[in-house]
């Protein structure tokens, strides 16, 4: 029987090899188990000494199913952590990736059994890998395992760093779509993450910019979903928010993935509905509902809720198109409400941060300080460009005044200066 020389580097790996071997041959009796365990450990030691790490990982994983099925969660985590650490010793990136893939395959076969421990090991494996694309592949396994094991709440915090991950992985558009779609579907099932789910759905649709017609067709269903979720949401208007910050302009109309629906036989009414909500008035919506109420029923939209949102959107439209003031009478007629309801809707718009306005009850007008743009297209970019140019000129004027003042002050004898 070979004597195993335990060093600080070898000890964990050989201890794991011995544990796995004893587990595999535990039913064989001492006459069979003893030699089998010794042979197994001797083979593991040879691979370790020769730095044949792929072969060593392959050997250790031959009985990994027994470990996953019979070991305690703590022991399972320890054993697989040691095996995963061998990935960092690989002689080449290809070897490391192949070893990591082999380990991940074992962990994802029975995702409903000890899913939390399996996730922990996969995350450790992710951190051990240095190859960016390899990390992406392991992250995909993490998403798949979390969904199958019904522990998606454990991976939701990682989505906050998704932009950083995407940059580090340097992956293709197709890979980005897979990740974004997985994230939006996972978050959709989590309570309190509706807008975060929509953020990833929006990112998913953005990846189709510049694609040909056949590729765009892949996004039709998700484009429809984005429209319906936008229309349904009582507090998603031109922007949606993450925390306290506005992050993405909800300019769905001009996105190629959404624009393709405009002339689509099946989905054209859905696109028309979005067009009304982003550019039309309440009267346009009521006409649509009168002519095609089936579209609302098909997608689970509630007419009364749509009317409420369209009143707010219409009010924003009035504020955007006006000269800084909007009369109560115009608001009343556009929103189709009673005279005594006008101020209520203005207050609702202000509370939703759609407007900054004051109500002059004496003159019966609403004075607009600021309003949210319902769409952000070429006209809005032009207005923003003009505003920036004006600010730049104002700053230049202030700088010239300060410079002139400094020069003037410099000409006064120090003794006479205040």
Residue pairs with C-beta under 8 A, 6 or more apart in sequence:
1 34
1 35
1 38
2 38
2 41
2 42
2 45
4 10
4 14
4 41
4 45
6 14
10 45
10 48
12 82
12 85
13 44
13 48
13 56
13 82
13 86
14 41
14 44
14 45
14 48
15 82
16 60
16 78
16 79
16 82
16 83
17 40
17 41
17 44
17 45
17 59
17 60
18 37
18 41
19 75
19 79
20 40
20 60
20 63
20 64
20 66
20 67
20 79
21 36
21 37
21 40
21 41
21 63
22 33
22 37
23 63
23 66
23 67
23 70
23 71
24 36
24 40
24 62
24 63
24 66
25 32
25 33
25 36
25 37
25 40
26 33
28 36
40 59
43 59
44 56
44 59
44 60
46 52
47 53
47 55
47 56
47 59
48 56
51 89
51 91
53 86
53 87
53 89
53 90
53 91
53 95
53 99
54 90
54 95
54 98
54 99
56 86
57 83
57 86
57 87
57 99
57 102
57 103
58 102
60 83
61 83
61 102
61 103
61 106
64 80
64 83
64 106
65 106
65 109
67 75
67 76
67 79
67 80
68 76
68 106
68 107
68 109
68 110
68 113
68 114
69 110
69 113
71 79
73 114
73 116
73 117
76 114
76 117
76 121
77 117
77 120
77 121
80 103
80 107
80 121
80 124
81 121
81 124
83 103
84 100
84 103
84 121
84 124
84 125
84 128
85 128
86 99
87 96
87 99
87 100
87 103
87 125
87 128
87 129
88 96
88 128
88 130
90 96
90 99
93 130
93 131
93 134
96 129
96 130
96 131
96 134
97 129
97 131
97 134
97 137
100 125
100 128
100 129
100 134
100 137
100 138
101 137
103 121
103 125
104 122
104 125
104 137
104 138
104 141
107 118
107 121
107 122
107 141
107 145
108 118
108 141
108 144
108 145
108 148
111 118
111 144
111 145
111 148
111 149
112 148
112 149
112 150
115 145
115 146
115 148
115 149
115 150
115 151
116 149
116 151
116 154
118 145
118 149
119 142
119 145
119 146
119 149
119 151
119 154
119 155
122 138
122 141
122 142
122 145
123 142
125 138
126 135
126 138
126 139
126 142
129 135
129 138
132 168
132 169
132 170
133 169
133 170
133 171
135 168
135 169
136 165
136 169
136 171
136 175
136 179
139 165
139 169
139 179
140 178
140 179
140 182
142 155
143 155
143 179
143 182
143 183
143 186
146 152
146 154
146 155
146 186
147 182
147 186
152 186
152 189
152 190
153 190
155 186
156 186
156 187
156 190
156 193
158 165
159 183
159 186
159 187
159 196
159 200
162 179
162 183
162 200
166 176
166 179
169 175
171 179
173 207
173 211
176 203
176 207
177 204
177 207
180 200
180 201
180 203
180 204
180 207
181 200
181 201
181 204
181 222
183 197
183 200
184 197
184 198
184 199
184 200
184 201
184 204
185 197
187 193
187 194
187 196
187 197
187 200
188 194
188 197
190 197
194 229
194 233
195 236
195 240
195 241
195 242
196 242
198 226
198 229
198 230
198 233
198 236
198 240
199 240
199 242
199 247
199 248
201 222
201 225
201 226
201 229
202 226
202 248
202 250
204 219
204 222
205 219
205 222
205 223
205 226
205 252
205 255
205 257
205 258
206 255
206 257
208 215
208 216
208 218
208 219
208 255
208 256
208 257
209 255
209 256
209 257
210 256
211 256
213 260
216 256
216 257
216 260
217 260
219 257
219 260
220 257
220 260
220 261
220 264
220 267
222 257
223 252
223 255
223 257
223 258
223 260
223 261
223 267
224 261
224 267
224 270
224 299
226 252
226 258
227 252
227 258
227 261
227 270
227 271
227 273
227 274
228 270
228 299
228 300
228 301
229 236
230 236
230 250
230 252
230 274
230 277
231 273
231 274
231 277
231 301
231 306
231 309
232 300
232 301
232 305
233 240
234 305
234 308
234 309
235 352
236 250
237 250
237 312
237 313
237 316
237 352
237 354
237 372
237 374
238 249
238 250
238 278
238 316
238 354
238 372
238 373
238 374
238 375
238 376
239 246
239 247
239 248
239 249
239 250
239 372
240 246
240 247
240 248
240 250
241 247
249 376
250 278
251 375
251 376
251 377
252 258
252 274
252 278
253 259
253 274
253 275
253 278
253 279
253 375
254 375
254 377
258 271
258 274
259 271
261 267
261 268
261 270
261 271
262 268
262 271
264 271
269 292
269 295
270 295
270 299
272 288
273 288
273 295
276 284
276 285
276 288
276 310
277 285
277 309
277 310
277 313
278 313
278 374
278 375
279 317
279 374
279 375
280 310
280 314
280 317
281 310
281 314
281 317
281 334
282 307
282 310
282 311
282 314
282 334
282 335
282 336
283 334
283 336
285 306
285 307
285 310
286 307
286 336
289 296
289 303
289 306
293 303
295 301
296 302
296 303
296 306
311 335
311 336
311 337
311 345
312 345
312 348
312 349
312 352
312 354
313 374
314 334
314 335
315 331
315 334
315 335
315 345
315 346
315 349
315 354
315 355
316 349
316 354
316 355
316 371
316 372
316 374
317 374
318 326
318 330
318 331
318 334
319 326
319 355
319 357
319 366
319 368
319 371
320 371
320 373
320 374
322 368
324 367
324 368
325 365
325 366
325 367
325 368
326 365
326 366
326 368
327 364
327 365
327 366
328 339
328 342
328 343
328 364
328 365
328 366
329 364
331 337
331 342
331 345
331 346
331 366
332 338
332 339
332 341
332 342
335 341
335 342
335 345
337 345
343 359
343 361
346 355
346 357
346 359
346 366
349 355
349 357
350 356
350 357
353 372
354 371
354 372
355 368
355 369
355 370
355 371
355 372
356 368
356 369
356 370
356 371
357 366
357 367
357 368
357 369
357 371
358 366
358 367
358 369
359 365
359 366
359 367
360 366
360 367
373 380
409 417
